[in-house]
């Protein structure tokens, strides 16, 4: 009877350890996902700023056709960022 009680306690302890480890792994995975999303968001912001600077540059140089193309690309990227 004492042996059964010990075995039950051991199983409970092991189950608690397993649950704690799963929670930690879940939290780590969530952190990785957040970091991945932040990296993607940062990349899109850098691209948007770069494209905007190019559009301003081409506009000041008088390249209206290129300005329209870059504005369209900017709108597309802005839509992708905010989705």
BAFI-3210 file (N, C-alpha, C; in Angstrom, 3 decimals, decimal comma, padded with zeros to 6 digits):
// residues 83
n [1|2|3|4|5|6|7|8|9|10|11|12|13|14|15|16|17|18|19|20|21|22|23|24|25|26|27|28|29|30|31|32|33|34|35|36|37|38|39|40|41|42|43|44|45|46|47|48|49|50|51|52|53|54|55|56|57|58|59|60|61|62|63|64|65|66|67|68|69|70|71|72|73|74|75|76|77|78|79|80|81|82|83]
n.u [000,821|001,915|003,829|002,269|001,208|003,525|004,256|002,091|002,438|004,909|004,182|002,442|004,198|005,910|004,044|003,366|005,863|006,084|003,915|004,701|007,032|005,927|004,398|006,449|007,762|005,723|005,496|008,024|007,850|005,798|007,112|009,135|007,542|006,488|008,852|009,605|007,467|007,899|010,364|009,681|007,838|009,523|011,249|009,467|008,787|011,248|011,594|009,372|010,059|012,414|011,429|009,731|011,565|012,945|010,817|010,339|012,791|012,831|010,601|011,443|013,401|011,912|010,805|007,977|006,598|007,973|007,508|004,780|004,777|006,299|004,661|002,432|003,612|004,322|001,781|000,857|002,707|002,176|-000,406|000,111|001,593|-000,259|-002,125]
n.v [-001,195|001,242|001,406|001,744|004,230|005,798|005,445|006,697|009,325|009,850|009,748|011,919|014,016|013,813|014,354|017,007|018,215|017,730|019,198|021,772|022,047|021,926|024,276|026,184|025,711|026,431|029,171|030,030|029,479|031,250|033,666|033,543|033,695|036,286|037,814|037,147|038,286|040,974|041,392|041,051|043,128|045,318|045,095|045,588|048,236|049,527|049,075|050,499|053,131|053,473|053,202|055,384|057,482|057,127|057,674|060,362|061,406|060,811|062,280|064,882|065,062|065,052|062,791|061,712|059,398|057,281|058,007|057,527|054,734|053,985|055,012|053,366|050,917|051,504|051,820|049,208|047,813|049,056|048,176|045,443|045,506|046,418|044,437]
n.w [000,000|000,791|-001,179|-003,478|-002,942|-003,017|-005,692|-006,948|-006,058|-007,233|-009,943|-010,018|-009,474|-011,693|-013,698|-013,095|-013,573|-016,313|-017,316|-016,545|-018,073|-020,657|-020,649|-020,464|-022,899|-024,660|-024,076|-024,907|-027,641|-028,373|-027,860|-029,800|-032,092|-031,817|-032,011|-034,620|-036,068|-035,432|-036,685|-039,392|-039,675|-039,214|-041,408|-043,533|-042,926|-043,294|-046,028|-047,006|-046,242|-047,713|-050,351|-050,391|-050,155|-052,570|-054,328|-053,745|-054,525|-057,316|-058,044|-057,535|-059,440|-061,677|-062,821|-063,512|-064,341|-063,103|-060,502|-060,201|-060,458|-058,190|-056,167|-056,434|-055,766|-053,135|-051,976|-052,246|-050,601|-048,180|-047,752|-047,401|-045,049|-043,156|-043,075]
ca.u [000,000|002,832|004,476|001,297|001,116|004,751|004,167|001,115|003,078|005,928|003,486|001,927|005,350|006,322|003,011|003,528|007,062|005,784|003,027|005,513|007,918|005,103|004,072|007,656|007,982|004,687|005,870|009,187|007,362|005,080|008,129|009,757|006,585|006,449|010,100|009,534|006,547|008,555|011,388|008,996|007,285|010,637|011,716|008,503|008,904|012,468|011,318|008,465|010,803|013,309|010,646|009,254|012,695|013,153|009,723|010,597|013,947|012,426|009,669|012,215|014,144|010,960|010,392|006,606|006,205|008,542|006,832|003,521|005,079|006,696|003,493|001,646|004,329|004,175|000,425|000,791|003,448|001,449|-001,518|000,646|002,017|-001,397|-003,023]
ca.v [000,000|002,384|001,455|002,330|005,655|006,407|005,459|007,722|010,623|010,013|010,069|013,287|014,921|013,772|015,036|018,439|018,636|017,701|020,336|022,989|022,099|022,264|025,704|026,940|025,567|027,239|030,574|030,270|029,504|032,522|034,717|033,438|034,204|037,749|038,350|036,972|039,304|042,273|041,485|041,249|044,479|046,246|045,018|046,298|049,668|049,994|049,098|051,621|054,392|053,532|053,457|056,759|058,358|057,042|058,379|061,800|061,725|060,814|063,391|066,133|065,042|065,218|061,511|061,483|058,013|056,467|058,371|056,779|053,315|053,834|055,246|052,132|049,907|051,893|051,487|047,759|047,414|049,544|047,251|044,200|045,737|046,602|043,267]
ca.w [000,000|000,802|-002,486|-004,403|-002,619|-003,525|-007,155|-007,321|-005,830|-008,274|-011,192|-009,901|-009,595|-013,091|-014,484|-012,849|-014,287|-017,744|-017,594|-016,419|-019,232|-021,823|-020,550|-020,807|-024,339|-025,314|-023,922|-025,769|-029,025|-028,539|-027,933|-031,117|-033,079|-031,669|-032,555|-036,077|-036,574|-035,306|-037,726|-040,672|-039,647|-039,361|-042,798|-044,372|-042,666|-043,956|-047,462|-047,267|-046,142|-048,863|-051,558|-050,300|-050,481|-054,022|-054,999|-053,588|-055,362|-058,721|-058,260|-057,601|-060,694|-062,757|-063,399|-063,058|-064,593|-062,039|-059,264|-060,149|-060,195|-056,796|-055,320|-056,473|-054,975|-051,735|-051,536|-052,123|-049,412|-047,006|-047,562|-046,877|-043,662|-042,259|-043,051]
c.u [000,872|003,520|003,537|001,190|002,345|004,705|003,214|001,713|004,144|005,281|002,955|003,063|005,810|005,325|003,130|004,758|006,802|004,920|003,821|006,423|007,136|004,721|005,266|007,926|006,965|005,040|007,057|008,742|006,605|006,051|008,800|008,840|006,514|007,691|010,089|008,624|007,170|009,619|010,750|008,446|008,386|011,152|010,772|008,589|010,137|012,252|010,403|009,198|011,731|012,567|010,121|010,368|013,006|012,067|009,925|011,759|013,546|011,467|010,432|013,030|013,223|010,521|008,993|006,161|006,719|007,880|005,525|003,766|005,448|005,542|002,616|002,305|004,211|002,796|000,268|001,500|002,751|000,261|-001,043|001,029|000,815|-002,380|-002,686]
c.v [001,269|002,545|002,079|003,832|006,402|006,520|006,546|009,107|010,892|010,389|011,501|014,304|014,971|014,511|016,562|018,983|018,715|018,900|021,641|023,159|022,478|023,745|026,565|026,888|026,410|028,718|030,929|030,371|030,800|033,685|034,724|033,988|035,725|038,391|038,267|038,032|040,693|042,462|041,765|042,659|045,520|046,261|045,788|047,805|050,249|050,100|050,265|052,954|054,545|053,861|054,894|057,737|058,330|057,793|059,889|062,230|061,805|061,958|064,706|066,199|065,144|063,922|061,143|060,029|057,098|056,760|057,610|055,308|053,113|054,083|054,003|051,027|050,219|051,553|049,990|047,291|047,880|048,635|045,935|044,361|045,785|045,453|042,378]
c.w [000,000|-000,551|-003,522|-004,195|-003,158|-005,054|-007,637|-007,154|-006,889|-009,607|-011,169|-010,085|-011,051|-013,988|-014,312|-013,585|-015,785|-018,139|-017,533|-017,632|-020,488|-021,819|-020,941|-022,310|-025,120|-025,242|-024,807|-027,220|-029,311|-028,659|-029,298|-032,194|-033,022|-032,280|-034,080|-036,695|-036,512|-036,387|-039,076|-040,761|-039,857|-040,800|-043,713|-044,162|-043,353|-045,459|-047,812|-047,233|-047,341|-050,146|-051,551|-050,665|-051,977|-054,780|-054,919|-054,489|-056,833|-059,024|-058,390|-058,881|-061,911|-063,413|-062,904|-063,253|-063,481|-060,695|-059,129|-059,840|-058,723|-055,839|-055,295|-055,644|-053,485|-051,202|-051,340|-050,837|-048,131|-046,714|-046,960|-045,399|-042,729|-042,254|-041,889]
res [x|x|x|x|x|x|x|x|x|x|x|x|x|x|x|x|x|x|x|x|x|x|x|x|x|x|x|x|x|x|x|x|x|x|x|x|x|x|x|x|x|x|x|x|x|x|x|x|x|x|x|x|x|x|x|x|x|x|x|x|x|x|x|x|x|x|x|x|x|x|x|x|x|x|x|x|x|x|x|x|x|x|x]
***
